[in-house]
Amino acid sequence: MASKIKAAHILVEKHSQALKILEELEKGVDFGKLAKQHSTCPSGKRGGDLGSFGRGQMVKPFEQAAFALNVGETTKEPVKTQFGYHIIKRLG
């Protein structure tokens, strides 16, 4: 089990927004491009890249979803936290 992973995310306020972004991703639209267009997190400017982080550094629902992904995989459903709805992609 990895102690640190690298991930990117797209953060939006509404569940409906997150679902629309997931549809775009399924159509092959670039994750980084969508992050720059839609993410309310400052990481959006970097294509959603959060860099590397270990367990205990992110809020629980986000951490559990990110660590459950395989490298290159994106969450199939939005992940709700107190910050909003996240679409997470594991980068490494």
Biopython code that builds the backbone (N, CA, C, O; Angstrom):
import numpy as np
from Bio.PDB.StructureBuilder import StructureBuilder

atoms = [
    (1, "MET", "N", (0.837, -1.188, 0.000)),
    (1, "MET", "CA", (0.000, 0.000, 0.000)),
    (1, "MET", "C", (0.883, 1.254, 0.000)),
    (1, "MET", "O", (1.826, 1.366, 0.784)),
    (2, "ALA", "N", (0.563, 2.172, -0.877)),
    (2, "ALA", "CA", (1.354, 3.398, -1.006)),
    (2, "ALA", "C", (1.185, 4.281, 0.224)),
    (2, "ALA", "O", (0.085, 4.414, 0.760)),
    (3, "SER", "N", (2.299, 4.889, 0.669)),
    (3, "SER", "CA", (2.197, 5.806, 1.797)),
    (3, "SER", "C", (1.990, 7.234, 1.292)),
    (3, "SER", "O", (1.467, 8.087, 2.009)),
    (4, "LYS", "N", (2.411, 7.485, 0.039)),
    (4, "LYS", "CA", (2.203, 8.792, -0.586)),
    (4, "LYS", "C", (1.733, 8.572, -2.008)),
    (4, "LYS", "O", (2.187, 7.657, -2.694)),
    (5, "ILE", "N", (0.823, 9.418, -2.438)),
    (5, "ILE", "CA", (0.371, 9.355, -3.828)),
    (5, "ILE", "C", (0.377, 10.767, -4.414)),
    (5, "ILE", "O", (0.484, 11.760, -3.694)),
    (6, "LYS", "N", (0.260, 10.823, -5.719)),
    (6, "LYS", "CA", (0.167, 12.097, -6.424)),
    (6, "LYS", "C", (-1.203, 12.113, -7.086)),
    (6, "LYS", "O", (-1.602, 11.137, -7.721)),
    (7, "ALA", "N", (-1.917, 13.211, -6.940)),
    (7, "ALA", "CA", (-3.264, 13.278, -7.500)),
    (7, "ALA", "C", (-3.606, 14.689, -7.955)),
    (7, "ALA", "O", (-2.964, 15.667, -7.572)),
    (8, "ALA", "N", (-4.638, 14.756, -8.784)),
    (8, "ALA", "CA", (-5.204, 16.025, -9.219)),
    (8, "ALA", "C", (-6.694, 15.955, -8.945)),
    (8, "ALA", "O", (-7.262, 14.870, -8.819)),
    (9, "HIS", "N", (-7.328, 17.127, -8.853)),
    (9, "HIS", "CA", (-8.780, 17.110, -8.649)),
    (9, "HIS", "C", (-9.425, 18.324, -9.288)),
    (9, "HIS", "O", (-8.771, 19.319, -9.600)),
    (10, "ILE", "N", (-10.717, 18.209, -9.469)),
    (10, "ILE", "CA", (-11.547, 19.322, -9.909)),
    (10, "ILE", "C", (-12.573, 19.507, -8.800)),
    (10, "ILE", "O", (-13.296, 18.574, -8.451)),
    (11, "LEU", "N", (-12.634, 20.712, -8.250)),
    (11, "LEU", "CA", (-13.552, 21.009, -7.151)),
    (11, "LEU", "C", (-14.635, 21.961, -7.642)),
    (11, "LEU", "O", (-14.342, 23.025, -8.187)),
    (12, "VAL", "N", (-15.890, 21.565, -7.441)),
    (12, "VAL", "CA", (-17.023, 22.419, -7.802)),
    (12, "VAL", "C", (-18.019, 22.452, -6.635)),
    (12, "VAL", "O", (-17.957, 21.618, -5.732)),
    (13, "GLU", "N", (-18.928, 23.419, -6.668)),
    (13, "GLU", "CA", (-19.877, 23.591, -5.568)),
    (13, "GLU", "C", (-21.044, 22.614, -5.628)),
    (13, "GLU", "O", (-21.521, 22.153, -4.591)),
    (14, "LYS", "N", (-21.509, 22.293, -6.843)),
    (14, "LYS", "CA", (-22.747, 21.515, -6.974)),
    (14, "LYS", "C", (-22.519, 20.132, -7.552)),
    (14, "LYS", "O", (-21.669, 19.934, -8.420)),
    (15, "HIS", "N", (-23.297, 19.175, -7.052)),
    (15, "HIS", "CA", (-23.246, 17.799, -7.540)),
    (15, "HIS", "C", (-23.527, 17.760, -9.040)),
    (15, "HIS", "O", (-22.874, 17.017, -9.772)),
    (16, "SER", "N", (-24.487, 18.550, -9.501)),
    (16, "SER", "CA", (-24.844, 18.567, -10.926)),
    (16, "SER", "C", (-23.666, 19.025, -11.790)),
    (16, "SER", "O", (-23.468, 18.504, -12.888)),
    (17, "GLN", "N", (-22.887, 19.991, -11.306)),
    (17, "GLN", "CA", (-21.699, 20.449, -12.044)),
    (17, "GLN", "C", (-20.691, 19.316, -12.172)),
    (17, "GLN", "O", (-20.116, 19.093, -13.237)),
    (18, "ALA", "N", (-20.487, 18.609, -11.071)),
    (18, "ALA", "CA", (-19.520, 17.507, -11.063)),
    (18, "ALA", "C", (-19.942, 16.416, -12.044)),
    (18, "ALA", "O", (-19.099, 15.849, -12.740)),
    (19, "LEU", "N", (-21.235, 16.122, -12.103)),
    (19, "LEU", "CA", (-21.724, 15.099, -13.032)),
    (19, "LEU", "C", (-21.489, 15.515, -14.484)),
    (19, "LEU", "O", (-21.130, 14.683, -15.317)),
    (20, "LYS", "N", (-21.691, 16.796, -14.789)),
    (20, "LYS", "CA", (-21.450, 17.296, -16.154)),
    (20, "LYS", "C", (-19.973, 17.150, -16.522)),
    (20, "LYS", "O", (-19.646, 16.779, -17.649)),
    (21, "ILE", "N", (-19.094, 17.440, -15.583)),
    (21, "ILE", "CA", (-17.649, 17.314, -15.829)),
    (21, "ILE", "C", (-17.278, 15.849, -16.045)),
    (21, "ILE", "O", (-16.464, 15.537, -16.914)),
    (22, "LEU", "N", (-17.869, 14.953, -15.260)),
    (22, "LEU", "CA", (-17.607, 13.522, -15.459)),
    (22, "LEU", "C", (-18.038, 13.087, -16.864)),
    (22, "LEU", "O", (-17.357, 12.280, -17.497)),
    (23, "GLU", "N", (-19.161, 13.616, -17.350)),
    (23, "GLU", "CA", (-19.618, 13.307, -18.716)),
    (23, "GLU", "C", (-18.591, 13.782, -19.743)),
    (23, "GLU", "O", (-18.300, 13.076, -20.709)),
    (24, "GLU", "N", (-18.046, 14.973, -19.531)),
    (24, "GLU", "CA", (-17.033, 15.515, -20.440)),
    (24, "GLU", "C", (-15.787, 14.617, -20.445)),
    (24, "GLU", "O", (-15.221, 14.333, -21.501)),
    (25, "LEU", "N", (-15.376, 14.180, -19.263)),
    (25, "LEU", "CA", (-14.207, 13.304, -19.157)),
    (25, "LEU", "C", (-14.438, 12.001, -19.918)),
    (25, "LEU", "O", (-13.533, 11.498, -20.585)),
    (26, "GLU", "N", (-15.654, 11.456, -19.817)),
    (26, "GLU", "CA", (-15.991, 10.219, -20.526)),
    (26, "GLU", "C", (-15.915, 10.405, -22.036)),
    (26, "GLU", "O", (-15.644, 9.458, -22.775)),
    (27, "LYS", "N", (-16.156, 11.639, -22.488)),
    (27, "LYS", "CA", (-16.089, 11.945, -23.929)),
    (27, "LYS", "C", (-14.646, 12.168, -24.383)),
    (27, "LYS", "O", (-14.384, 12.355, -25.571)),
    (28, "GLY", "N", (-13.711, 12.146, -23.423)),
    (28, "GLY", "CA", (-12.301, 12.288, -23.780)),
    (28, "GLY", "C", (-11.714, 13.673, -23.605)),
    (28, "GLY", "O", (-10.579, 13.918, -24.013)),
    (29, "VAL", "N", (-12.474, 14.593, -22.998)),
    (29, "VAL", "CA", (-11.943, 15.933, -22.745)),
    (29, "VAL", "C", (-10.832, 15.829, -21.696)),
    (29, "VAL", "O", (-10.946, 15.065, -20.737)),
    (30, "ASP", "N", (-9.773, 16.594, -21.883)),
    (30, "ASP", "CA", (-8.594, 16.553, -21.011)),
    (30, "ASP", "C", (-8.926, 17.008, -19.581)),
    (30, "ASP", "O", (-9.553, 18.047, -19.372)),
    (31, "PHE", "N", (-8.488, 16.203, -18.608)),
    (31, "PHE", "CA", (-8.725, 16.489, -17.185)),
    (31, "PHE", "C", (-8.182, 17.866, -16.807)),
    (31, "PHE", "O", (-8.879, 18.669, -16.186)),
    (32, "GLY", "N", (-6.937, 18.127, -17.186)),
    (32, "GLY", "CA", (-6.300, 19.404, -16.837)),
    (32, "GLY", "C", (-7.039, 20.599, -17.404)),
    (32, "GLY", "O", (-7.166, 21.630, -16.743)),
    (33, "LYS", "N", (-7.522, 20.465, -18.619)),
    (33, "LYS", "CA", (-8.277, 21.538, -19.264)),
    (33, "LYS", "C", (-9.572, 21.810, -18.494)),
    (33, "LYS", "O", (-9.930, 22.964, -18.256)),
    (34, "LEU", "N", (-10.267, 20.740, -18.110)),
    (34, "LEU", "CA", (-11.506, 20.897, -17.349)),
    (34, "LEU", "C", (-11.238, 21.499, -15.970)),
    (34, "LEU", "O", (-12.030, 22.302, -15.476)),
    (35, "ALA", "N", (-10.128, 21.112, -15.356)),
    (35, "ALA", "CA", (-9.771, 21.682, -14.046)),
    (35, "ALA", "C", (-9.553, 23.190, -14.166)),
    (35, "ALA", "O", (-10.025, 23.961, -13.331)),
    (36, "LYS", "N", (-8.839, 23.600, -15.208)),
    (36, "LYS", "CA", (-8.583, 25.037, -15.411)),
    (36, "LYS", "C", (-9.883, 25.797, -15.650)),
    (36, "LYS", "O", (-10.031, 26.932, -15.196)),
    (37, "GLN", "N", (-10.816, 25.183, -16.352)),
    (37, "GLN", "CA", (-12.088, 25.843, -16.674)),
    (37, "GLN", "C", (-13.053, 25.892, -15.498)),
    (37, "GLN", "O", (-13.739, 26.897, -15.311)),
    (38, "HIS", "N", (-13.120, 24.837, -14.707)),
    (38, "HIS", "CA", (-14.207, 24.700, -13.738)),
    (38, "HIS", "C", (-13.823, 24.683, -12.264)),
    (38, "HIS", "O", (-14.644, 25.051, -11.423)),
    (39, "SER", "N", (-12.614, 24.272, -11.924)),
    (39, "SER", "CA", (-12.277, 24.064, -10.509)),
    (39, "SER", "C", (-12.247, 25.370, -9.732)),
    (39, "SER", "O", (-11.697, 26.370, -10.191)),
    (40, "THR", "N", (-12.853, 25.346, -8.536)),
    (40, "THR", "CA", (-12.831, 26.512, -7.660)),
    (40, "THR", "C", (-11.610, 26.496, -6.734)),
    (40, "THR", "O", (-11.384, 27.446, -5.984)),
    (41, "CYS", "N", (-10.834, 25.424, -6.788)),
    (41, "CYS", "CA", (-9.622, 25.304, -5.970)),
    (41, "CYS", "C", (-8.467, 26.021, -6.673)),
    (41, "CYS", "O", (-8.390, 25.983, -7.901)),
    (42, "PRO", "N", (-7.567, 26.672, -5.930)),
    (42, "PRO", "CA", (-6.404, 27.303, -6.560)),
    (42, "PRO", "C", (-5.581, 26.330, -7.428)),
    (42, "PRO", "O", (-4.899, 26.758, -8.359)),
    (43, "SER", "N", (-5.646, 25.029, -7.122)),
    (43, "SER", "CA", (-4.911, 24.037, -7.917)),
    (43, "SER", "C", (-5.440, 23.951, -9.351)),
    (43, "SER", "O", (-4.770, 23.406, -10.228)),
    (44, "GLY", "N", (-6.624, 24.480, -9.589)),
    (44, "GLY", "CA", (-7.200, 24.475, -10.930)),
    (44, "GLY", "C", (-6.285, 25.120, -11.954)),
    (44, "GLY", "O", (-6.235, 24.691, -13.107)),
    (45, "LYS", "N", (-5.562, 26.149, -11.538)),
    (45, "LYS", "CA", (-4.621, 26.838, -12.432)),
    (45, "LYS", "C", (-3.504, 25.911, -12.900)),
    (45, "LYS", "O", (-2.907, 26.129, -13.954)),
    (46, "ARG", "N", (-3.227, 24.880, -12.114)),
    (46, "ARG", "CA", (-2.188, 23.893, -12.457)),
    (46, "ARG", "C", (-2.826, 22.625, -13.030)),
    (46, "ARG", "O", (-2.232, 21.548, -12.974)),
    (47, "GLY", "N", (-4.003, 22.752, -13.564)),
    (47, "GLY", "CA", (-4.691, 21.584, -14.110)),
    (47, "GLY", "C", (-5.201, 20.654, -13.022)),
    (47, "GLY", "O", (-5.436, 19.470, -13.264)),
    (48, "GLY", "N", (-5.370, 21.200, -11.817)),
    (48, "GLY", "CA", (-5.881, 20.421, -10.697)),
    (48, "GLY", "C", (-4.821, 19.681, -9.898)),
    (48, "GLY", "O", (-5.139, 19.003, -8.920)),
    (49, "ASP", "N", (-3.559, 19.806, -10.309)),
    (49, "ASP", "CA", (-2.476, 19.043, -9.678)),
    (49, "ASP", "C", (-2.279, 19.447, -8.218)),
    (49, "ASP", "O", (-2.009, 20.609, -7.915)),
    (50, "LEU", "N", (-2.418, 18.484, -7.332)),
    (50, "LEU", "CA", (-2.228, 18.708, -5.892)),
    (50, "LEU", "C", (-0.834, 18.292, -5.426)),
    (50, "LEU", "O", (-0.474, 18.510, -4.269)),
    (51, "GLY", "N", (-0.051, 17.695, -6.323)),
    (51, "GLY", "CA", (1.256, 17.192, -5.939)),
    (51, "GLY", "C", (1.112, 15.904, -5.140)),
    (51, "GLY", "O", (0.098, 15.212, -5.234)),
    (52, "SER", "N", (2.142, 15.589, -4.351)),
    (52, "SER", "CA", (2.135, 14.366, -3.550)),
    (52, "SER", "C", (1.623, 14.651, -2.149)),
    (52, "SER", "O", (1.858, 15.724, -1.592)),
    (53, "PHE", "N", (0.930, 13.687, -1.593)),
    (53, "PHE", "CA", (0.464, 13.805, -0.217)),
    (53, "PHE", "C", (0.335, 12.421, 0.396)),
    (53, "PHE", "O", (0.160, 11.423, -0.303)),
    (54, "GLY", "N", (0.425, 12.387, 1.704)),
    (54, "GLY", "CA", (0.317, 11.125, 2.430)),
    (54, "GLY", "C", (-1.008, 11.022, 3.160)),
    (54, "GLY", "O", (-1.824, 11.944, 3.144)),
    (55, "ARG", "N", (-1.202, 9.886, 3.798)),
    (55, "ARG", "CA", (-2.428, 9.685, 4.586)),
    (55, "ARG", "C", (-2.477, 10.693, 5.732)),
    (55, "ARG", "O", (-1.458, 11.017, 6.341)),
    (56, "GLY", "N", (-3.667, 11.173, 6.007)),
    (56, "GLY", "CA", (-3.845, 12.133, 7.089)),
    (56, "GLY", "C", (-3.676, 13.582, 6.674)),
    (56, "GLY", "O", (-3.870, 14.480, 7.493)),
    (57, "GLN", "N", (-3.317, 13.834, 5.417)),
    (57, "GLN", "CA", (-3.111, 15.208, 4.964)),
    (57, "GLN", "C", (-4.348, 15.814, 4.310)),
    (57, "GLN", "O", (-4.469, 17.036, 4.223)),
    (58, "MET", "N", (-5.259, 14.972, 3.854)),
    (58, "MET", "CA", (-6.484, 15.443, 3.211)),
    (58, "MET", "C", (-7.679, 15.038, 4.066)),
    (58, "MET", "O", (-7.567, 14.169, 4.931)),
    (59, "VAL", "N", (-8.824, 15.675, 3.818)),
    (59, "VAL", "CA", (-10.030, 15.284, 4.553)),
    (59, "VAL", "C", (-10.361, 13.830, 4.209)),
    (59, "VAL", "O", (-10.087, 13.365, 3.103)),
    (60, "LYS", "N", (-10.953, 13.118, 5.174)),
    (60, "LYS", "CA", (-11.151, 11.661, 5.073)),
    (60, "LYS", "C", (-11.803, 11.184, 3.768)),
    (60, "LYS", "O", (-11.243, 10.310, 3.107)),
    (61, "PRO", "N", (-12.974, 11.730, 3.369)),
    (61, "PRO", "CA", (-13.617, 11.199, 2.155)),
    (61, "PRO", "C", (-12.723, 11.342, 0.917)),
    (61, "PRO", "O", (-12.686, 10.462, 0.056)),
    (62, "PHE", "N", (-12.000, 12.474, 0.846)),
    (62, "PHE", "CA", (-11.107, 12.712, -0.282)),
    (62, "PHE", "C", (-9.961, 11.704, -0.263)),
    (62, "PHE", "O", (-9.649, 11.079, -1.277)),
    (63, "GLU", "N", (-9.341, 11.557, 0.907)),
    (63, "GLU", "CA", (-8.216, 10.629, 1.057)),
    (63, "GLU", "C", (-8.623, 9.198, 0.700)),
    (63, "GLU", "O", (-7.912, 8.517, -0.039)),
    (64, "GLN", "N", (-9.750, 8.747, 1.213)),
    (64, "GLN", "CA", (-10.185, 7.379, 0.947)),
    (64, "GLN", "C", (-10.393, 7.148, -0.551)),
    (64, "GLN", "O", (-9.982, 6.118, -1.085)),
    (65, "ALA", "N", (-11.027, 8.100, -1.222)),
    (65, "ALA", "CA", (-11.277, 7.957, -2.659)),
    (65, "ALA", "C", (-9.978, 7.992, -3.457)),
    (65, "ALA", "O", (-9.792, 7.191, -4.373)),
    (66, "ALA", "N", (-9.078, 8.915, -3.117)),
    (66, "ALA", "CA", (-7.822, 9.064, -3.858)),
    (66, "ALA", "C", (-6.942, 7.820, -3.710)),
    (66, "ALA", "O", (-6.385, 7.335, -4.695)),
    (67, "PHE", "N", (-6.814, 7.303, -2.482)),
    (67, "PHE", "CA", (-5.959, 6.139, -2.257)),
    (67, "PHE", "C", (-6.552, 4.856, -2.847)),
    (67, "PHE", "O", (-5.826, 3.892, -3.088)),
    (68, "ALA", "N", (-7.868, 4.843, -3.079)),
    (68, "ALA", "CA", (-8.517, 3.658, -3.652)),
    (68, "ALA", "C", (-8.328, 3.555, -5.170)),
    (68, "ALA", "O", (-8.541, 2.493, -5.755)),
    (69, "LEU", "N", (-7.928, 4.661, -5.800)),
    (69, "LEU", "CA", (-7.748, 4.672, -7.252)),
    (69, "LEU", "C", (-6.431, 4.035, -7.670)),
    (69, "LEU", "O", (-5.455, 4.053, -6.919)),
    (70, "ASN", "N", (-6.412, 3.476, -8.862)),
    (70, "ASN", "CA", (-5.166, 3.040, -9.480)),
    (70, "ASN", "C", (-4.579, 4.229, -10.228)),
    (70, "ASN", "O", (-5.301, 5.168, -10.565)),
    (71, "VAL", "N", (-3.278, 4.198, -10.489)),
    (71, "VAL", "CA", (-2.623, 5.282, -11.219)),
    (71, "VAL", "C", (-3.305, 5.456, -12.577)),
    (71, "VAL", "O", (-3.516, 4.491, -13.313)),
    (72, "GLY", "N", (-3.647, 6.720, -12.893)),
    (72, "GLY", "CA", (-4.302, 7.026, -14.158)),
    (72, "GLY", "C", (-5.816, 6.959, -14.106)),
    (72, "GLY", "O", (-6.498, 7.349, -15.054)),
    (73, "GLU", "N", (-6.339, 6.462, -12.989)),
    (73, "GLU", "CA", (-7.787, 6.288, -12.851)),
    (73, "GLU", "C", (-8.427, 7.542, -12.250)),
    (73, "GLU", "O", (-7.806, 8.265, -11.472)),
    (74, "THR", "N", (-9.682, 7.778, -12.631)),
    (74, "THR", "CA", (-10.454, 8.917, -12.132)),
    (74, "THR", "C", (-11.680, 8.391, -11.392)),
    (74, "THR", "O", (-12.231, 7.354, -11.763)),
    (75, "THR", "N", (-12.109, 9.102, -10.346)),
    (75, "THR", "CA", (-13.310, 8.679, -9.626)),
    (75, "THR", "C", (-14.504, 8.652, -10.579)),
    (75, "THR", "O", (-14.640, 9.512, -11.449)),
    (76, "LYS", "N", (-15.365, 7.653, -10.399)),
    (76, "LYS", "CA", (-16.546, 7.486, -11.256)),
    (76, "LYS", "C", (-17.714, 8.345, -10.775)),
    (76, "LYS", "O", (-18.621, 8.668, -11.542)),
    (77, "GLU", "N", (-17.676, 8.706, -9.500)),
    (77, "GLU", "CA", (-18.721, 9.523, -8.881)),
    (77, "GLU", "C", (-18.061, 10.701, -8.171)),
    (77, "GLU", "O", (-16.921, 10.582, -7.725)),
    (78, "PRO", "N", (-18.751, 11.835, -8.057)),
    (78, "PRO", "CA", (-18.200, 12.961, -7.296)),
    (78, "PRO", "C", (-18.014, 12.566, -5.826)),
    (78, "PRO", "O", (-18.805, 11.804, -5.271)),
    (79, "VAL", "N", (-16.970, 13.091, -5.219)),
    (79, "VAL", "CA", (-16.671, 12.832, -3.809)),
    (79, "VAL", "C", (-17.031, 14.090, -3.023)),
    (79, "VAL", "O", (-16.464, 15.159, -3.251)),
    (80, "LYS", "N", (-17.982, 13.953, -2.092)),
    (80, "LYS", "CA", (-18.447, 15.122, -1.328)),
    (80, "LYS", "C", (-17.610, 15.315, -0.068)),
    (80, "LYS", "O", (-17.380, 14.380, 0.699)),
    (81, "THR", "N", (-17.157, 16.565, 0.124)),
    (81, "THR", "CA", (-16.493, 16.966, 1.368)),
    (81, "THR", "C", (-17.105, 18.305, 1.789)),
    (81, "THR", "O", (-18.002, 18.820, 1.121)),
    (82, "GLN", "N", (-16.620, 18.858, 2.886)),
    (82, "GLN", "CA", (-17.128, 20.160, 3.324)),
    (82, "GLN", "C", (-16.762, 21.278, 2.352)),
    (82, "GLN", "O", (-17.308, 22.377, 2.451)),
    (83, "PHE", "N", (-15.849, 21.020, 1.414)),
    (83, "PHE", "CA", (-15.415, 22.025, 0.447)),
    (83, "PHE", "C", (-16.270, 22.029, -0.819)),
    (83, "PHE", "O", (-16.282, 23.011, -1.562)),
    (84, "GLY", "N", (-16.981, 20.935, -1.060)),
    (84, "GLY", "CA", (-17.792, 20.814, -2.267)),
    (84, "GLY", "C", (-17.662, 19.410, -2.832)),
    (84, "GLY", "O", (-17.492, 18.442, -2.092)),
    (85, "TYR", "N", (-17.743, 19.312, -4.154)),
    (85, "TYR", "CA", (-17.686, 18.018, -4.837)),
    (85, "TYR", "C", (-16.397, 17.913, -5.640)),
    (85, "TYR", "O", (-16.061, 18.806, -6.418)),
    (86, "HIS", "N", (-15.691, 16.828, -5.445)),
    (86, "HIS", "CA", (-14.402, 16.614, -6.094)),
    (86, "HIS", "C", (-14.496, 15.499, -7.135)),
    (86, "HIS", "O", (-15.201, 14.507, -6.948)),
    (87, "ILE", "N", (-13.773, 15.688, -8.223)),
    (87, "ILE", "CA", (-13.489, 14.613, -9.159)),
    (87, "ILE", "C", (-11.984, 14.435, -9.036)),
    (87, "ILE", "O", (-11.219, 15.375, -9.248)),
    (88, "ILE", "N", (-11.576, 13.250, -8.700)),
    (88, "ILE", "CA", (-10.155, 13.001, -8.368)),
    (88, "ILE", "C", (-9.524, 12.080, -9.407)),
    (88, "ILE", "O", (-10.110, 11.083, -9.829)),
    (89, "LYS", "N", (-8.313, 12.449, -9.803)),
    (89, "LYS", "CA", (-7.538, 11.585, -10.702)),
    (89, "LYS", "C", (-6.205, 11.285, -10.037)),
    (89, "LYS", "O", (-5.490, 12.193, -9.615)),
    (90, "ARG", "N", (-5.881, 10.003, -9.950)),
    (90, "ARG", "CA", (-4.590, 9.612, -9.358)),
    (90, "ARG", "C", (-3.517, 9.661, -10.434)),
    (90, "ARG", "O", (-3.645, 9.044, -11.492)),
    (91, "LEU", "N", (-2.461, 10.403, -10.144)),
    (91, "LEU", "CA", (-1.384, 10.603, -11.109)),
    (91, "LEU", "C", (-0.190, 9.721, -10.851)),
    (91, "LEU", "O", (0.530, 9.377, -11.788)),
    (92, "GLY", "N", (0.044, 9.343, -9.603)),
    (92, "GLY", "CA", (1.219, 8.520, -9.324)),
    (92, "GLY", "C", (1.246, 8.081, -7.879)),
    (92, "GLY", "O", (2.168, 7.379, -7.465)),
]
sb = StructureBuilder()
sb.init_structure("model")
sb.init_model(0)
sb.init_chain("A")
sb.init_seg("    ")
for serial, (resi, resn, name, xyz) in enumerate(atoms, 1):
    if name == "N":
        sb.init_residue(resn, " ", resi, " ")
    sb.init_atom(name, np.array(xyz, "f"), 0.0, 1.0, " ", f" {name:<3s}", serial, name[0])
structure = sb.get_structure()
